[in-house]
Amino acid sequence: MANRTEFAILGLLAGGPRSGYDIRKEVQDTLSHFWNESIGHIYPMLRRLHGKGLVSRRTESTPGKPDRHVYAITEDGLAELRQWLAEPIEPSPARLEILLKLYFGAHTEPSVLIDHLVKYKRARALSLAALERVGASLPADSTSDIYLKLTLSAGLHSARAAVAWSDEALSILQRVDRFAGGRQPHESRST
């Protein structure tokens, strides 16, 4: 199976030609809300896709500026993308560091985890606000953006759930922190 980064790039190029910079910016501005893509892999992957004949490349020259390479998906690239879209999804577990730290939270102070949760909630709230801005900019009655709207809806639900869960977890940890009364992790209650 090919690298999923290839399909992320092919999917973006299926929407129209883009430079490596354009792809990088779109990955950061949109895909990063639901798909973690290494920015450093984009340019090598574009060269690889070009070498495989899945994308074409043209060079645009502007006086006084570096040449700009613009990539477009080829018919073979579109066929490869369509084949991947038809394949079953391979489940992969989420990798949320906040949950990993909470899982091992008995080995630290509740206040440390509270600090992590506050920062996590802030980041998810910022993500929610960004997604809401995107949603507000889309025409309400447009069916041409249905796939974008479905993806956006999932992001909104996920961000709202993360903020609500953060509030719940913070409430619980704040009670634990007050109850612990400054005891060190794993310190016996009888001491």
Secondary structure as GFF3:
##gff-version 3
##sequence-region A 1 191
A	DSSP	alpha_helix	4	14	.	.	.	ID=ss1
A	DSSP	beta_strand	18	19	.	.	.	ID=ss2
A	DSSP	alpha_helix	20	29	.	.	.	ID=ss3
A	DSSP	three_ten_helix	31	33	.	.	.	ID=ss4
A	DSSP	three_ten_helix	39	41	.	.	.	ID=ss5
A	DSSP	alpha_helix	42	51	.	.	.	ID=ss6
A	DSSP	beta_strand	55	60	.	.	.	ID=ss7
A	DSSP	beta_strand	68	73	.	.	.	ID=ss8
A	DSSP	alpha_helix	75	86	.	.	.	ID=ss9
A	DSSP	alpha_helix	97	103	.	.	.	ID=ss10
A	DSSP	three_ten_helix	105	107	.	.	.	ID=ss11
A	DSSP	alpha_helix	110	137	.	.	.	ID=ss12
A	DSSP	alpha_helix	146	180	.	.	.	ID=ss13
###
